[in-house]
Amino acid sequence: MRDLPPLTVGVEEEYLLVDLETRDLAVDPPPALMEALGEILGRRVAPEFLRCQIEVGTEVCTSMPAVRSGLASMRASIADEARRHGLAPIAASTHPFADWSRQRSTDKDRYRTLAEKYQVVAHRLLVSGMHVHVAVEDEDLRIDLHNQLIYFLPHLLALSTSSPFWRGRETGLKSYRLGVLNELPRAGLPPVFESASEYRRLVRVLTECRLIEDATRIWWDLRPSARYPTLEMRITDTCTRLADAVAVASLYRCIVRMLCRLKRNNQRWRHYPLALISENRWLAQRHGPAASLIDFGKAEAVPLAALVEELLALVAEDSEALECRAEVEHVRRIVAEGTSADRQVATYRSALEAGQDEQGALRAVVDHLVRETLEGCDTA
């Protein structure tokens, strides 16, 4: 592999729609909202399984400024149109106090099948995420990189956490979303594959046994995309701040390039037992950027801040080549200031200390999320 692949990138984000009067989720948003957004954003916007959710996806981008511009435009457009209906989007992976049992699913065949097959597990999926696609055209290379990238998933999760509440309760986790997703089959850390053909065999067995309709029903934290020639990183929460989302996406893209460089030099990232990576996944889920993750080489827990510095050094050449050094180095700010989950908890506790009751404090968190979702976005 003499030349490195171009590694184009695309980002998908899922938002929750809240009622600006009650601050609760919009259980049944007006059809006119999605119709208007379809006219404005076209295929970049789509409904999700639950009606209170909305999904967006950037175009295929060759630069991180293009990703930033695309996400900023979509967040602003959704906020402007939602406001006409008394609603607002929040870029967070859980709502502070909404009840999953009150939500209504979107009336589409695909979603009806999902609800029928997975029952209450599907109905509890009141969670949103950010998925980052990086293009790797060669199928064998895609699987090789997939196996190596698993190691870095907990680091990316820790930098993105935005789901500390569930049904009005402070969970003590920075990403409760993963706890909900773990109820699904074919979720969590992906297996390691010997080859692309081994992965194809797995998908074929599952489909021939009618356990899945297609490979989109595989919900691992990282997967070869079923629709595109990409590696789709799915472990991350939805980042409330736009700058954080761009930073995490940039870091993931740079890690992919770094691993491509290693392969060009006949090197590779060492494989570690999934059981150990799973421990790091839990630590990131529990503590976010305050976590200490296991450094497998040293056999000791190391603060994420130190691991991030090592990671930034590893991808320095790649961030320069991809012209996203500033975006990648923003992860230092995430570590220093915390993620959305940290700010949500701080907002909640501050409101309680100011004399608000629990429900008032939770509504204050929603107001905070509405504002922070549009930081860095140009709105009318």
C-alpha positions in Angstrom: 0.0 0.0 0.0 2.2 2.8 -1.3 -0.4 5.6 -1.3 -2.8 6.2 1.6 -6.5 6.1 0.8 -8.2 9.5 0.8 -10.3 8.7 3.8 -13.4 10.8 3.1 -15.7 11.2 6.0 -19.3 11.6 6.9 -21.0 12.2 10.2 -24.5 11.2 11.3 -26.1 12.7 14.4 -29.4 11.9 16.1 -31.3 14.6 18.0 -34.2 14.6 20.4 -37.1 17.0 19.9 -38.3 18.8 23.1 -41.4 20.9 23.8 -40.2 24.4 24.7 -43.1 24.8 27.1 -43.0 21.6 29.1 -39.3 20.7 28.3 -40.5 17.1 27.9 -40.1 15.2 24.6 -42.4 15.9 21.8 -44.2 12.6 21.7 -45.9 13.3 18.4 -44.3 16.2 16.4 -46.5 17.6 13.7 -46.0 16.0 10.2 -45.5 19.5 8.8 -42.1 19.7 10.6 -40.6 16.7 8.8 -42.2 17.8 5.6 -40.6 21.3 5.8 -37.2 19.8 6.9 -37.3 17.4 3.9 -37.7 20.4 1.6 -34.9 22.3 3.2 -32.4 19.5 3.9 -33.4 16.8 1.4 -32.0 13.3 2.0 -29.7 14.7 4.7 -32.6 14.4 7.2 -34.7 11.4 8.2 -37.1 10.3 10.8 -36.0 7.8 13.4 -37.6 4.8 15.1 -39.2 7.1 17.7 -41.2 10.1 16.6 -39.4 12.3 19.1 -36.1 11.7 17.3 -34.6 13.0 14.1 -31.5 11.9 12.3 -29.2 13.9 10.0 -26.2 13.0 8.0 -23.6 15.2 6.2 -22.6 14.8 2.6 -19.4 12.8 1.9 -16.7 15.3 3.0 -13.0 15.7 2.2 -12.3 18.0 5.0 -13.3 18.6 8.6 -14.4 22.2 8.0 -16.9 20.8 5.5 -18.2 18.4 8.3 -18.4 21.4 10.7 -20.3 23.5 8.1 -22.7 20.7 7.3 -23.6 19.9 10.9 -23.9 23.6 11.9 -26.2 24.2 9.0 -28.4 21.2 9.8 -28.6 22.0 13.5 -29.6 25.6 12.7 -32.2 24.6 10.1 -33.8 22.1 12.4 -33.8 24.6 15.3 -35.4 27.3 13.2 -38.1 25.1 11.8 -38.8 23.4 15.1 -39.2 26.7 16.8 -42.2 27.4 14.5 -43.9 24.5 16.2 -42.9 25.3 19.7 -40.1 22.7 19.7 -36.3 22.5 19.8 -33.7 19.9 19.1 -31.2 18.8 21.7 -28.0 17.1 20.8 -27.8 14.7 23.8 -28.0 10.9 24.0 -30.7 10.8 26.6 -33.4 13.3 27.8 -33.1 14.3 31.5 -36.5 13.1 32.5 -38.6 11.7 29.6 -40.3 8.3 30.1 -39.6 5.8 27.3 -43.0 4.1 27.8 -44.8 7.2 26.6 -43.0 7.5 23.3 -44.6 6.6 19.9 -42.8 4.9 17.1 -42.7 6.1 13.5 -45.3 4.4 11.3 -43.0 2.7 8.8 -42.7 -1.0 7.9 -39.1 -1.2 8.9 -39.8 0.3 12.4 -42.9 -1.9 12.9 -40.7 -4.9 12.2 -38.2 -3.7 14.7 -40.8 -3.2 17.4 -42.4 -6.6 16.8 -39.1 -8.5 16.8 -37.4 -6.8 19.8 -40.4 -5.9 21.9 -39.7 -3.8 25.0 -36.0 -3.7 24.2 -36.9 -1.7 21.1 -39.3 0.6 22.8 -36.7 1.4 25.4 -34.3 2.7 22.8 -34.9 6.4 23.8 -31.2 7.1 23.1 -29.3 9.0 20.4 -25.8 8.7 19.1 -23.2 10.0 16.7 -21.9 7.8 13.9 -18.7 8.6 12.0 -18.0 7.0 8.6 -14.5 6.9 7.2 -14.2 5.5 3.7 -11.9 2.5 3.1 -12.6 1.2 -0.3 -10.6 -2.0 -0.1 -12.6 -4.6 1.7 -9.7 -6.6 3.1 -8.1 -3.4 4.4 -11.4 -2.4 5.9 -11.6 -5.5 8.0 -7.9 -5.3 9.0 -8.4 -1.7 10.2 -11.7 -2.7 11.9 -9.8 -5.2 14.1 -7.2 -2.7 15.1 -9.6 0.2 15.7 -11.5 -1.7 18.5 -8.7 -0.7 20.9 -9.5 3.0 20.6 -13.2 2.8 21.0 -13.3 3.5 24.8 -11.1 6.6 24.3 -13.6 8.0 21.8 -16.5 7.2 24.0 -15.0 9.0 27.0 -14.6 12.2 24.9 -18.3 12.2 23.8 -20.4 11.3 26.8 -23.8 13.1 27.0 -26.3 10.7 28.7 -26.0 11.0 32.5 -29.8 11.0 33.2 -32.5 8.4 32.7 -36.2 9.0 33.5 -35.4 11.8 35.9 -32.6 10.1 37.8 -29.0 11.0 37.9 -27.5 7.6 36.9 -23.9 8.0 38.1 -22.8 7.1 34.6 -21.6 9.6 32.0 -23.0 7.4 29.2 -26.1 5.6 30.3 -27.0 5.2 26.6 -24.7 2.2 26.3 -26.5 0.5 29.1 -29.7 0.7 27.0 -28.0 -0.3 23.8 -26.4 -3.3 25.4 -29.9 -5.0 25.7 -29.9 -5.4 21.9 -28.5 -8.5 20.3 -25.4 -7.9 18.2 -24.4 -4.8 20.2 -21.3 -3.8 22.1 -17.7 -4.4 21.1 -17.4 -6.2 17.7 -15.6 -9.5 17.2 -12.3 -9.7 15.5 -12.4 -11.2 12.0 -9.6 -13.2 10.3 -10.7 -11.9 6.9 -13.4 -10.0 5.0 -14.9 -13.4 3.9 -15.3 -14.4 7.5 -17.3 -11.3 8.1 -19.4 -12.0 5.0 -20.1 -15.5 6.2 -21.3 -14.3 9.6 -23.8 -11.9 7.9 -24.9 -14.6 5.5 -25.6 -17.1 8.3 -27.6 -14.5 10.2 -29.7 -13.5 7.2 -30.3 -17.1 6.0 -31.5 -18.0 9.5 -33.8 -15.0 9.2 -32.4 -13.5 12.4 -31.7 -10.2 10.6 -33.0 -8.7 7.4 -29.6 -7.3 6.4 -26.4 -6.1 8.0 -27.9 -2.9 9.2 -29.3 -5.0 12.0 -25.8 -5.4 13.4 -25.4 -2.7 16.0 -21.8 -3.1 17.2 -19.8 -0.1 18.5 -17.8 -0.3 15.2 -18.9 -2.0 12.0 -18.2 -2.2 8.3 -21.1 -0.2 7.0 -23.9 -2.1 5.3 -24.6 0.7 2.9 -21.2 2.3 2.1 -17.5 1.2 1.8 -16.8 2.7 5.2 -15.8 1.9 8.7 -18.7 3.2 10.8 -17.7 4.2 14.4 -20.9 4.0 16.5 -19.8 3.9 20.1 -20.0 7.7 20.7 -22.8 9.6 22.3 -24.2 12.6 20.5 -21.9 15.6 21.4 -23.9 18.6 22.5 -21.3 21.1 21.5 -20.6 21.2 17.8 -16.9 21.7 18.4 -16.7 18.5 20.4 -18.5 16.5 17.7 -16.0 17.8 15.1 -13.1 17.0 17.4 -14.1 13.5 18.1 -14.9 12.8 14.4 -11.5 14.3 13.4 -9.6 12.2 15.9 -11.3 9.0 14.7 -10.4 9.9 11.1 -6.8 10.5 12.1 -6.6 7.2 13.9 -7.7 5.4 10.8 -5.0 7.2 8.8 -2.4 6.4 11.4 -3.2 2.7 11.2 -3.0 2.9 7.4 0.5 4.4 7.7 1.5 1.6 10.0 0.3 -1.0 7.5 2.2 0.8 4.7 5.3 0.3 6.8 4.5 -3.4 7.5 3.4 -2.6 11.0 0.1 -2.8 12.9 -1.5 -2.0 16.2 -1.2 -4.9 18.6 -4.4 -6.9 19.3 -5.5 -7.1 22.9 -8.1 -9.3 24.5 -11.7 -8.0 24.1 -12.2 -8.6 27.8 -9.6 -6.0 28.6 -11.0 -3.5 26.1 -14.4 -4.1 27.5 -13.1 -3.0 30.9 -11.9 0.3 29.4 -15.3 0.6 27.7 -17.0 0.4 31.1 -14.6 2.9 32.7 -15.3 5.4 29.9 -19.0 4.8 30.2 -18.9 5.3 34.0 -16.5 8.3 34.2 -16.2 10.0 30.8 -13.0 12.1 30.5 -12.3 11.7 34.2 -11.7 8.0 33.6 -8.4 6.3 34.0 -8.2 3.6 31.4 -6.0 0.5 31.4 -2.7 0.9 29.6 -2.3 -2.7 28.5 1.5 -2.3 27.8 2.1 -0.9 31.3 -0.6 -3.0 33.0 -1.8 0.0 35.0 -4.6 2.5 34.9 -3.6 5.8 33.3 -5.7 9.0 33.4 -7.4 9.8 30.1 -5.6 13.1 29.9 -2.2 11.3 29.6 -3.6 8.8 27.1 -5.0 11.6 25.0 -1.5 13.3 24.9 0.0 10.0 23.7 -2.7 9.7 21.1 -2.3 13.2 19.8 1.4 12.5 19.4 0.6 9.3 17.5 -1.7 11.1 15.0 0.3 14.4 14.7 1.5 13.5 11.2 -2.1 12.5 10.2 -3.8 15.7 11.6 -1.3 17.7 9.6 -1.9 15.7 6.4 -5.6 15.9 6.8 -5.4 19.6 7.8 -7.4 19.2 11.0 -4.8 19.8 13.7 -6.8 22.4 15.5 -9.9 20.3 15.4 -8.1 17.2 16.8 -6.3 19.2 19.5 -9.7 20.5 20.7 -10.0 17.1 22.6 -7.6 18.6 25.2 -10.4 21.1 26.0 -12.9 18.3 26.3 -10.6 16.6 28.8 -10.0 19.8 30.7 -13.6 21.1 30.8 -15.5 17.8 30.7 -18.2 16.6 28.3 -21.8 17.4 28.0 -22.6 14.9 30.7 -20.4 16.8 33.2 -22.1 20.1 32.3 -25.5 18.6 32.6 -24.8 17.2 36.0 -23.3 20.5 37.1 -26.4 22.4 35.8 -28.7 20.1 37.7 -26.8 20.3 41.0 -26.5 24.1 40.7 -30.2 24.4 40.2 -30.9 22.3 43.3 -28.5 24.4 45.3 -30.3 27.5 44.1 -33.5 26.2 45.6 -35.3 24.5 42.7 -37.0 21.2 43.2 -35.9 18.1 41.2 -38.3 18.7 38.3 -37.3 22.3 38.0 -33.6 21.3 38.1 -34.2 18.8 35.3 -36.0 21.4 33.2 -33.0 23.6 33.7 -30.8 20.9 32.2 -33.1 20.8 29.1 -32.8 24.6 28.7 -29.0 24.2 29.0 -29.0 21.6 26.3 -31.2 23.6 24.0 -28.7 26.5 24.2 -25.6 24.4 23.9 -26.8 22.4 20.9 -26.6 25.7 18.9 -23.2 26.9 20.1 -21.1 27.6 17.1 -24.1 27.3 14.7 -25.4 30.4 12.9 -29.1 30.9 13.5 -31.5 33.5 12.4 
